[in-house]
Amino acid sequence: MKPPKELAVTLSRRSINLDLPIDDDVLLECVFLGLAAYVKKGFPLKMRQAYTTFSGTQEVLSKVFSTPEQVVEWRKELKSLTTALLKR
């Protein structure tokens, strides 16, 4: 059995935030497949994403996902960002 992955969970009155390790592709795929299944059931998601660019500036963007394919595409975008971060 592999050692357990550490997850940080932050609870507030409005949200649950999961801090997932970006190097665990299997865990991330499971999370995104779950989100895609949720959207497929007819529940759109509005996502707000924040990250720091390589130049050190903060970027914030938001998107609405109404199809599972959009969630899959977002996962591909995030995967390229995380790959670049891991190479730093």
C-alpha positions as CSV (number, residue, x, y, z in Angstrom):
1,M,0.0,0.0,0.0
2,K,1.3,3.4,-0.9
3,P,1.6,6.1,1.7
4,P,-1.4,8.4,2.0
5,K,-1.5,11.7,0.3
6,E,-2.0,14.8,2.4
7,L,-5.0,17.0,1.7
8,A,-5.7,20.3,3.4
9,V,-9.4,21.0,3.8
10,T,-10.6,24.5,4.8
11,L,-14.2,25.1,5.8
12,S,-16.0,28.4,5.9
13,R,-19.6,29.4,6.0
14,R,-19.8,29.4,2.2
15,S,-17.3,26.8,1.0
16,I,-15.1,23.8,1.4
17,N,-11.7,24.3,-0.1
18,L,-9.5,21.3,-1.0
19,D,-5.8,21.8,-1.3
20,L,-4.7,18.9,-3.5
21,P,-1.1,18.0,-4.5
22,I,-0.5,19.1,-8.1
23,D,1.8,16.1,-8.8
24,D,-0.9,13.5,-8.1
25,D,-2.4,13.0,-11.5
26,V,-4.6,10.1,-10.4
27,L,-6.2,12.1,-7.6
28,L,-6.7,15.1,-9.8
29,E,-8.3,13.1,-12.5
30,C,-10.8,11.6,-10.0
31,V,-11.7,15.0,-8.8
32,F,-12.2,16.4,-12.3
33,L,-14.2,13.3,-13.4
34,G,-16.5,13.9,-10.4
35,L,-17.0,17.5,-11.5
36,A,-17.7,16.5,-15.0
37,A,-20.3,14.0,-13.8
38,Y,-22.0,16.7,-11.8
39,V,-22.2,19.0,-14.8
40,K,-23.5,16.1,-16.9
41,K,-26.4,15.8,-14.5
42,G,-27.4,19.3,-15.5
43,F,-25.8,21.4,-12.8
44,P,-23.5,24.0,-14.4
45,L,-20.5,25.2,-12.5
46,K,-19.0,28.7,-12.2
47,M,-15.3,28.4,-11.5
48,R,-13.0,31.2,-10.2
49,Q,-9.3,30.4,-10.6
50,A,-6.5,32.3,-9.2
51,Y,-2.8,31.7,-9.8
52,T,0.5,33.5,-9.8
53,T,2.2,33.9,-13.1
54,F,5.9,33.3,-13.7
55,S,6.5,37.0,-13.6
56,G,5.0,37.1,-10.1
57,T,1.7,38.8,-11.0
58,Q,-1.6,37.5,-9.7
59,E,-4.1,36.3,-12.3
60,V,-7.8,35.7,-11.6
61,L,-10.3,34.4,-14.2
62,S,-13.7,32.8,-14.1
63,K,-15.5,30.4,-16.4
64,V,-18.9,28.7,-16.5
65,F,-19.0,25.1,-17.4
66,S,-22.3,23.7,-18.7
67,T,-20.9,20.5,-20.4
68,P,-18.6,17.8,-19.2
69,E,-16.4,18.5,-22.2
70,Q,-15.7,22.0,-20.9
71,V,-14.6,20.5,-17.5
72,V,-12.3,18.1,-19.4
73,E,-10.8,20.9,-21.4
74,W,-10.2,22.9,-18.2
75,R,-8.4,20.0,-16.7
76,K,-6.1,19.9,-19.7
77,E,-5.4,23.6,-19.3
78,L,-4.6,23.1,-15.6
79,K,-2.4,20.1,-16.3
80,S,-0.2,22.2,-18.6
81,L,0.0,24.9,-15.9
82,T,0.9,22.5,-13.2
83,T,3.5,20.8,-15.4
84,A,5.1,24.2,-16.0
85,L,5.0,24.9,-12.2
86,L,6.6,21.6,-11.4
87,K,9.5,22.3,-13.8
88,R,10.4,25.6,-12.0
